[in-house]
Amino acid sequence: MISLTRRRFLQYSAAAGAALALPWTAQSAGIRGGIGSPTKNLKKYLEPLPLPGDGIVVATPSGLNQYAFTQTQIERQLHPHLPPTPVWAYDDGSGLTGQAGSFGMAVVAQQGTPLEISFTHNLPNTYPEWLPVDTRLTPLGEDVRLMTHLHGGFVAADSDGNPWVTPNGFGHLDTQTVFYPNQQPASLLWFHDHGLGTTRLNVVAGLAAAYLLRDEFDTGTEPNPIGIPGGDYEIPLVIQDRQFNPDGTFRYPISDIPESVWIGEYFGDVMLVNGMVWPFLEVEPRLYRFRILNGCNARILNLYLGPVPMYQIGAEGGLWDRTVPLTRLILAPAERADVLVDFSKYAGAKLMMKNLKPPKPISTPAPELTHVIEFRVGKKVSQPWTTPIPLELPGQAASLPTPIAAPRYITLNEIDAETEDWELLLNATEFGSAPVETPQVGMVEDWVFINLTGDTHPMHIHLVTFQVVGRTPFNADDYQDTYGGPNGVPGGIDPRPFATGPMEPPDPTERGFKDTVKVNPGYFTIVRARYELPSGVTTPQSYVYHCHILEHEDNDMMRPFTVTA
């Protein structure tokens, strides 16, 4: 068998589908799984972008602020030249008759109004062939086990949907019931599956949806009280990359390493926006607000809209205190951005949003995938916008007091790459061992993520939003040579003696509070959070933190932590 370097292997595993709909053999692509993805000749920008109420179902509470969802399989045609695609979806009882793409649900909630939500598993008992399971990673083999996590949610541990609290997830016809108190600022959250060892597969199949939290300032009306667009001029852009099999099913490659199914990262060869392959959006020549989510498994986006002015006004933790002009928007998986785009000078134009290679020190093996969505700017404005773009906003910059507690040093390790024992570990420890991080409730702590791998990892901490303090370059090789063992470098070891330069400040797009941060190779990255709990929730409460490259969290870049008294 030909030996592949890790980066070469990852590129093959992602890009095999880009080779037309040719009957490649498994070994010629470095993967197994049959014919490649039939997408090279797909025409772009044939279908309109699904919008809330017109292709995206907006869930409406019933009774005492309750939602009830069934996780079920539907079929949707995601491009005119592809067969219908089986999609795993959240059905609110409407039958999803209006859903146009594979990302078809949005819940709208109000700050201070709690919601009780139930999710009933009505998907197959076992995984279909197009979702290849690596049974080494799953507690119950090929059984479909689901668990919904509200990403960015400030919730009790038993409503968090994390695999430390419920390691076996929920089986066929089981119901998961959660309580979301909505005690946090208005922001774009999202809910997605978090099944142990199968998150990557369940999300690719479609189990992801938006959760939009409103408050007295960010009402979503046109105009918002804070002087930004709303109504039809506030639009979600959920960006995901995918591959397809010739029969229309999603294609997820498997490894060519003996005894292994898992691959290091999943990269698609087409882009979906709001669940539709390469759509277009008709806009008026005026100001718009876009709520952008990188919903990819592993791809880091670098979004570019040419000369069109863009302004970021918020991120995962909600609105900022001021507006930041943009030329590019770099989002790792699970990161969100609240962005204003001014089309007023482009009447009659066709403008393409592109995805470019991210700049250093970001490092990713993702193959090129340039095109995202086309904006078709009309010549008339039905609702004129004359208000200047606000310079100040009612949100906040991230600013927490210096912690009293000592920093927690967390290492990111990659072990036995290109072998059947290949895994990624935090603190040289597998997920199942007991928590080491035990922050006290109400305390502010610095967590230092020390990247000893060659790639950028988006690190996500459940429960909290945090301040990005900065990134410091360091000699990772010397640090690893000094402290490394068979599973990498354990946690708790200060990397500052190995620093090769001063700490670099956070990027302007990291001005506000976040729940996901890019941890670049050759740097240690400091984030600062206050470990509070929702009103009425008592200690101890256990959560997880992990890399949000879904293949990495499945094997085994995830650890528990417990908030204590």
N, C-alpha and C positions, 0 to 999 in steps of 0.2 A: 504493500500500500504506500502511496506517495505521502511523504511527511509534509505537512503544511505548517508554516508559522501561524501563530495565533491570529495576527491581523489579516493574513492572507485567508485563513479559514473563515473568519468573520465576513470578509468581503464576499467570498464565494457563497456562504450560506445565505447572504442577503441578496446577492446580485444574480444568482442563477436564473431567476425568473425574468431577468431583463433580456434574455437571449431568445426572443421571439417565442412562438408556441411550438418550438421544435422538440421532438421526442428525445431529449438528452438522456443519456444513461446517468444513473446516480453518481458513479464515481467521477464522471467528467465534470461535475459541478462541485465536487467536494461535499455533497449532501446526498441523502436518500430521499425518496418521496415521489419520484415519477416525473411526469412532463412539467416543463416550466410554465411560468405565468404568461397567459396569452394577452399581454398588454402593450407590447411595443408599438403597435399600429393603432391603438385607441386614439381617436380624435379628442382634442381637449375643448373644453368650454362649450359643450352641447346642451347641458342641462342647467336650469337655474338653481341657485343655492337654496336649500331648504331653510325656511325661516320659522320663528315661533308662530304657531297658529296656521302655518302653511308649509307643512312638511316636518315640523317639530311640534310634538304634542305638548301643550302646557298643562301640567297637572293642577287640578283645582281641588282644594280640601273639601271634605264632606263631614258632616256631623261636628264633633268637637275637635276641629283642626286635625283630622286624621287623613292619612293616605293609605291606600292598600294597593300593592303592586303584585302581579304575578310575573315571574321570570319565565318567559316562554320563547319558543322559536317561531319566527315568521319568515316570509320571503319578500325581498325587495330587489328591484332592478336598479343597480347603482350606476349603470352606464348603458346607453342604448345598444351598444355592441357586445354586451356581456349577458349571459343567461342570468335569470334571477338568482340571488344569493341568499342562502339560509342565514338568518341573523338572530342572535340571541338578544332579546329585548326585555325592557321593563314595561309591562302592560298595566295601565291604570284602570282597566275595565272598559275603556273606550274601544278596545279591539285594535287600536293603533291604525285605524283606517286612513288617517291623514298622514301617516308617517311616510316620508319620501325616501330617506336614506337609511344608513345603518346606525346613525346617532340620532335617536328620535324622540328624546324625552327631556323636558326641563321642568323642574319644580321651582315655584316662586314662593318664597317665605318672607315673613316680616319680622324684623328685630323685636324681641320681647314677646313674641307669640310662639309658644312651643308647639311642636308637631310630634304626633305619634305616627310612625310609619311601619308597615309590615311588608315583608317580601316573602312570597310563597314560591318555592322551587317547583316549577312544572316543566322542567327541561328533561332531556333523556336521563335515564339512570346511569348510563356509561357514555364515554366520549365517542363521538363519531370518528371515522377514519381521518377526516380533514383536520382534526385537532389532536395531534400526536402527543400522548402523555409519556413522561418519563417517570415510571412508577417508583424509581429510587427516591423521588422528591415528595411523593404524596403519601399521606397516612393510610388511605384506603384504596390503593391501587388505581384502577381506571374508573372508579365511581365518580360521578359528577358531584362535587361538593362545593357549595356556594357560600359566600359571606360578603355582605355589602358593607363597604366602608365609606363614610362621608369624609372625603378628603378636605382637610382644613376645618373640620368640625370641632367645636369646643363642647365635648360631651363626656359623660361617664364611660368608664371602661366597658361596661356591659352593653353599651350602645355604639361602641367605636367600630365594631366589625374588624377586630384584629385577631390573628391566629394564635397569639399567646393566650388570650382569654377563651377562645373557642377553636382549638386546634383542628378538630375534625369538620368544622363548618356545618352546613345544613344540607341534608340529603333530599331526595325526591319526595315532594309533597310536604316537607317540613316548612315551617314559617319562622322567620327571624323578625322579631319585633323590637324596634328601637325608639328612643326618645331623644329628640333634638331640641334643646332649650332655646336656641337662637339668641344667645346672650352676647353675641359678638358684633363688631361693626358690619355694615353692609359690604358685601363682597361677592365675587364669583367663586363658589366652591364647586365641587363635582363629586358624584358618588359613583363608585366602581367596585367590581368584585375584588376580593382580597383573599381568595381561597389559598390555603397553604400548598405551595408547590405548583399551583396551576393559575396563578393570577395572570400570567402572560397569555395563556390560552383563552381564558374566559373574557378578558378585555378585548383581545383580537376578535373574538366571536361577536362582540357587540355590547357587553355588559358594562356600559359607561353612560353617564347622563349628567346634565347640568343641574346645579342647585344655586339659585340666585337669591341672595338675601338683600332685602330692601330696608331702609330706615327713613326717618323724617326728612333727611337731606337728599338722599339718593332714592327718589320715588319712582323713577322710570318713566315719568310723564314727559311730555314735550311742551315747553322745556322743563327740565329739572329745576327745582328751586335754586340750585347752585350754579346755574348758567351753563349747563352742558346738555347735549341732545338727549332725547328720550323717545318713547313711543316707537314709531316705525324707523326711527333714525338711530336706534340703539340695537346692535346686531351681534349675536354670538358668532365667533369663528373658531370652531373646534377642528383642529388640524391633526390628521392621522395619516400614516403611510401604511399601505397594505400590498400584498400579493394576491393573485387569484389563480385558481385551477381552471382548466378549460370548461368544466361543468358549472362554473360560477361560484363554487365554494371558495372561501378564503383559503389561501395556501400558507401553511406554516411548515418550513423545511425542518428536517431532522438531521442530526449529526452523522458524519461518516466515521466517527471514532467508534471502535468496537464497544459494545455493551452500553452505548450512550444514545440518548434521544435528544436531550437538551442541547441547544446552541447558545453561544455566548451573547448574541444580540439579534433581534429581529429587525430587519430593514425592508420596507416595501419598495416596489418599483413604480407605484402610482400614489398620488396624493388624494386623500379624501378630505373635504371640508364640509362639516355638518353632515357627514355620512354619505356624501355624493362624490363620485370620482370627477376631479377637475371641473368644478362648476363655474358658472359666471354669476355675477350679481349686478343688476341694474341699479345705479345710484343717481341721485340728483346732484347738480353742481353746488354743493353746500357742505356744511360740517356734519360729520357722522361720528358716532361712538361705537367702537368695536371692542367686545369682550373676548379676548383671545386666549385660548387654552392649547398648549402643546399636549395632545392626547396620544402621542406616539409611544410605542413600547420603549424605544431606545434612541430615536433620532433627535439630535439637538438642532433646532431651527435657527437660521439667521435670516430673518424676513426683511425684504427690501422692496420698496414701492417707488423706486426711481426718484424723481424730483418732488413728489407729492409730500407736502408737509405732514409730519406725524408728531403727536405730543402724548407722552405717557402721563397719566394722572393717578395711577394706582397699580397695585400688584395683589399678591395673594391675601394680604391682610387688610385690604380695603383701600379707600381713597388716601392720597397723600395730602400734605399741607400746601404743596405747590406743584406747578406743571413743569415737566422736563421735556425739551425738544429732542426728537430722535431723527437719526438717519437710517439706522438699522435696529432691529429688535431681535435679541438673542434669547431664546427660551429653551431650556432643557425640558425633558419630559416632566409633566405635572406643574410646571410653572405657568402662571397666568399673568396677563397684562391688560390693563384698562387704557385704551388708546383712542385719542381723537385724531381723525383724518380729515383734511380740508380739501375737498374736490372742487372748490368754487372757481378755480382758474382753468379747469380742464373740461369744460362743456364740449360734448361730442367726441371725447377721446376714449380709447380703449387702453386701459392700464393693467399691467400684469404684476401681481405680487409674486416675487421670486424668493426662492430659498437658496442662499449662497453658503459656501463653506465657512464655518465659524472661524474667527481669527484666533491665533495663539494668545494666551496659553491653553485655551480650550483644545482638547484632543479627543477625536472620535474616529473610529474606522468606518463610519457610514459612507456608502457610495453616493455619488452625486444624484440628487433628485431636485431639479431646479424649479419646475413650474408648480404653482399652488392654486391660484384663483385669478380670474379676469374680472376687472371692474369696468362696466360699460356706463360711461357718464352721459346722462341725457342733457338736453339743452334747456329744459324748463324746471322751475322749482315750484312745487305745490305749496310748500310751507317755508317761506323765506327765513333765513337765519341771519340776523344782523348783530347779534351779541358778540363782542370780542371774546376770544378764547381766554378764560379766566387764568390769571397768574397765580392766585391763591385759592385754596380749596379748604373745606372743613375737616379734612382728614388730618393725619399726623405723620411726621417723620419718625423713624424708629430711634428712640432715645431712652435707654434704660440705665439705671445706676450701675456703677462698677460693682461686680459681685463681691460678697464677703467670703463665700466659699472658694476653695481652690478649683482651678479649671479641671475639667474631665478630658483626658486625652484618649481619642478614639482612632484606631488605625484601620485603614482600608487595605486589605491584602488579596492577592490573587494567587491561588495555589494549584500546582500541577496542571498548568494550561496544556491543552491538546491531548490530555489523557482521559481515561474514563473516570478518574478521580478529580477532575477539574472542578473547582468551586471558588467562590469569592467569600471572604470572611471579614467580619468586623472584630477587631481586638483578638484575632487569631482564634476565635471561638465560634462554634456552630450555634445556630439559632436556639436549639432546645435547652441549652444550659441556663441556669438561674440568672436573674438580672444582677448586674453590677452597679449600674447607674440608679441611684435611689434619691433623687432630689427631694428636699423638703417642700411641702406645700407653701406657696407664697414667696419662696426664695428665688433670687436671680442667680443664674449660673452661666458660665461660659463653657461651651463644648467646643473642643478643638478637633477637627477632622483632619487626619494626617494621611495623605494619599500616597501609597507606596506602589500603585499600579501605573500603567502607561496611559490610562484614559480618564476623561472627566466623568465624575459620578454626581448625579443630582441627589443629594441627601435630604430626606424628608423626615421630620419629627412629628409624630401624631400629637394631638391635644393642643400644642402651643403654636403661636407664631413667634418669630424671633427677629432680632436685629443682626444684620451681617456686620461684624466689626471690622474684618479685613482679612487679607491673605498675605502670608509670608513665604518667600522662596527659601528652600532649604535643600541640603544635600541628602536626598532620599536614600541613595546607595550607601552612604556612610552610616546613616541611622539604621538601615536594615542590616548591614554587616555587623553593627555593634550589638543589636538587640534581637535579631531575627532567629526564629526557630523553624521547625518543620511546617508549622501552620502560619508562618509569617511573624510579624512583631506583635506581641500582646499589647493590650491597652494600658494606659496609665503612665506612659513614659514621655517625659517632656521633650519635645523636638527643638526647643529654642536654642540649645547649644549648637545645633547643626544649621542654623539660619545662615543664608548667604547674602542677605540684604534686609532692608527695613520692611516693615509691614506695609502693604499697599492698601489704600482705602477702598471701600466698596464702590462698585460701579454706580453711576447716577441712577440707573434703572433698579438699583437695590435700596432706594431711599427709604421706603416704608417697611412695614413688617411683612415677613415672608414665612412660608412653611416648607419651602424647598430651596436649596442653595447649590450652585455649581461648585464642586470640589475638584479643582484642577490638579493634574499631576505636577510634581515638583513643588507643591505648596502645601502648607497647613492653613486651614480656613477656620476662623473663629466666628461662632454665632452665640448670641446672648439672648436668653429667654427667662421669663418669669413663669414658674411652674405652678400656676393657679388651677383650681377646679371650678366647675360650674356651681352655682348656688345650690345648697342642699346636698351636695355630693361629698362624702367623707372619705378619708384615707383608710387603707391604702387603695390605690387605683393603678392598674398595670396597662401599659400601652407598648407600642413598638416604634423603633426608628429604623430606617432602611434606605438603601439606594433605590431610586424610583426608575431605574432601568429595570423593567419588569423581569427580564431573564435573570438579572443579578439578584433581585430580592427572592426569587424562587430558589436560588442555589448559591449561596445561603447568606446573602449580604443583608441580614436583618437581625436585630437584637431587641429583647424586651427591656423596658425600664419601668420602675415603680415609683409613683409619687407617694411619699410617706408623711407622717405627722411631724 
